[in-house]
């Protein structure tokens, strides 16, 4: 049997790729990886060869194909149920799905003003009233989960919810968003995940510089 294949983009920039990749990798699911750099002449055509949406990530597992991060995570939770990617308790599982969906559909201001960038640091950049509202909501959401389920992750053990918020943790590091107490411990726990460290190391080694993804860079 061949391994499932996950198609991702630049690890330095692609927050949606990170979500699916981290869920699979941290759970110990074996998969092959295809990396398609963004912003290249053949990027769109190459992506369309894998996905009708022309976007990443894409997971191909035999006859099954998914081209959206949360769908990939849901498939992984079903396909590899022993990995416990969602909480076992039904109420906690519903809660985890809700906060994951909120990340999937929300926080547009933060995502626009603070693009993910693993290898750079832009302290204080990207802050405005809308971004601050997004940050406040995320802090409230994290605090509630950590209080209810005891940490170190949002629902106790690592889950899809943590994979969904991992790019936010990365952004808070890049833009020096100050966290306190349990929230800082949570962010550090995500950054210390072996799979997250591997993603960061790969992102740091990438040669591409995409100006559209680097609005605060002063030099190339």
C-alpha positions in Angstrom: 0.0 0.0 0.0 1.4 3.4 -0.9 1.5 6.2 1.6 -1.0 9.1 1.4 0.5 12.2 -0.3 0.2 15.7 1.2 0.7 18.7 -1.2 1.9 21.8 0.6 3.4 25.2 -0.3 6.3 27.1 1.2 6.7 26.2 4.9 7.8 29.7 5.7 4.5 31.3 4.4 1.7 28.8 4.0 -0.4 28.8 7.1 -3.1 26.5 5.6 -0.4 24.0 4.7 0.9 24.0 8.2 -2.5 23.2 9.7 -2.9 19.9 7.8 0.8 19.0 7.9 1.0 19.5 11.6 -2.1 17.4 12.4 -0.7 14.5 10.4 2.9 14.8 11.4 2.4 15.3 15.1 0.0 12.4 15.2 2.7 10.2 13.7 0.8 9.5 10.5 3.2 8.4 7.7 2.7 10.4 4.5 4.7 11.5 1.5 5.1 15.2 0.8 5.1 17.3 -2.3 6.1 20.9 -1.9 5.0 23.4 -4.6 6.6 26.8 -4.0 4.2 29.8 -4.4 4.8 32.7 -6.7 6.6 30.7 -9.4 5.6 30.8 -13.1 4.3 27.2 -13.0 2.7 27.3 -9.6 -0.9 27.7 -10.6 -0.8 25.1 -13.3 1.0 22.6 -11.1 -1.5 23.1 -8.3 -4.4 22.6 -10.7 -2.9 19.2 -11.5 -3.6 18.2 -7.9 -6.7 20.2 -7.0 -9.6 21.8 -8.9 -9.3 24.7 -6.5 -5.7 25.3 -7.4 -4.8 25.8 -3.7 -2.9 24.0 -1.0 -3.0 21.8 1.0 -4.2 18.7 -0.8 -4.3 15.2 0.6 -4.5 12.2 -1.7 -5.0 8.8 -0.1 -5.8 6.2 -2.7 -9.1 7.2 -4.4 -9.8 9.9 -1.7 -8.7 13.4 -2.4 -9.3 16.5 -0.2 -8.2 20.0 -1.0 -9.0 22.0 2.2 -7.3 22.0 5.6 -10.1 21.3 7.9 -11.5 18.6 5.6 -8.1 16.9 5.6 -8.0 17.0 9.4 -11.5 15.6 9.6 -10.5 12.8 7.2 -7.4 12.0 9.2 -9.4 11.8 12.4 -11.7 9.3 10.8 -9.1 7.4 8.8 -6.7 7.0 11.7 -9.1 7.0 14.6 -6.5 5.5 16.9 -4.5 8.7 16.7 -7.3 10.5 18.7 -7.1 13.8 16.7 -10.3 14.9 18.3 -11.2 14.7 22.1 -12.9 11.4 23.1 -15.6 13.2 25.0 -18.6 14.2 22.8 -19.1 17.6 24.4 -15.4 18.4 24.3 -15.3 17.2 20.7 -18.1 19.5 19.7 -16.3 22.4 21.4 -13.1 21.5 19.6 -14.9 21.5 16.3 -16.5 24.8 17.0 -13.2 26.6 17.9 -11.5 25.0 14.9 -14.3 26.2 12.6 -14.1 29.7 14.1 -10.4 29.8 13.2 -11.2 28.5 9.7 -13.7 31.2 8.9 -12.6 34.0 11.2 -9.8 36.4 12.2 -9.5 37.9 8.7 -8.0 41.1 10.0 -5.2 39.3 11.8 -4.5 37.0 8.9 -4.3 39.9 6.4 -2.1 42.3 8.5 0.1 39.6 10.0 1.0 37.1 7.3 2.7 34.0 8.6 6.5 34.2 8.4 8.4 31.6 10.4 11.9 32.9 9.7 11.4 36.7 10.3 10.6 38.9 13.2 8.5 42.1 12.9 7.7 43.2 16.4 4.8 45.6 16.6 3.9 45.4 12.9 0.4 44.8 11.7 -1.4 46.1 14.7 -4.7 48.0 14.3 -8.0 48.1 16.0 -9.5 45.2 14.0 -6.4 43.0 14.6 -6.5 43.8 18.3 -10.1 42.6 18.4 -9.1 39.4 16.7 -6.2 38.9 19.2 -8.5 39.6 22.2 -11.0 37.0 20.9 -8.2 34.4 20.4 -6.9 35.1 23.9 -10.3 34.6 25.4 -10.9 31.4 23.4 -7.6 29.9 24.4 -8.0 30.9 28.1 -11.5 29.3 28.2 -10.2 26.0 26.7 -7.1 25.9 28.9 -9.2 26.5 32.0 -11.8 23.9 31.1 -9.5 21.1 29.9 -6.4 21.8 32.0 -3.8 22.2 29.2 -1.1 21.9 28.1 -3.0 22.0 24.8 -6.5 23.5 24.2 -8.3 20.2 24.9 -5.7 18.6 27.2 -3.8 16.5 24.6 -2.8 17.7 21.2 -5.7 17.8 18.8 -6.8 19.3 15.5 -7.8 22.4 17.3 -4.1 23.0 18.1 -3.1 22.4 14.5 -5.7 25.0 13.4 -4.3 27.6 15.8 -0.6 26.8 15.2 -0.2 29.5 12.6 -1.6 32.0 15.0 1.0 30.9 17.6 3.6 31.5 14.8 2.2 34.9 14.0 2.3 35.9 17.7 6.0 35.0 17.8 6.8 36.8 14.5 5.0 40.1 15.5 5.8 39.9 19.2 2.3 39.7 20.5 2.7 39.6 24.3 0.9 36.7 26.1 0.8 36.1 29.8 0.5 33.1 32.1 -1.2 30.1 30.7 -1.5 31.6 27.3 2.2 32.0 26.9 2.7 28.4 28.2 0.3 27.2 25.6 2.0 29.0 22.8 5.4 27.7 24.0 4.0 24.1 24.1 2.9 24.4 20.5 6.2 25.8 19.4 8.0 22.9 21.2 6.1 20.2 19.4 8.6 18.1 17.5 6.6 18.4 14.3 6.4 22.2 14.7 10.2 22.4 15.2 10.6 20.3 12.0 8.3 22.7 10.1 10.2 25.8 11.3 13.6 24.2 10.4 12.4 23.5 6.9 10.9 26.9 6.5 14.2 28.6 7.6 16.0 26.6 4.9 13.8 27.7 2.0 15.4 30.0 -0.5 12.2 31.7 -1.8 11.5 35.4 -0.9 7.9 36.4 -1.8 7.4 40.1 -1.7 3.7 39.8 -1.4 4.1 37.7 1.7 6.7 40.1 3.2 4.9 43.5 3.6 7.2 44.6 6.4 10.6 43.6 4.9 13.0 46.4 4.2 15.5 44.3 2.3 15.5 41.2 0.2 
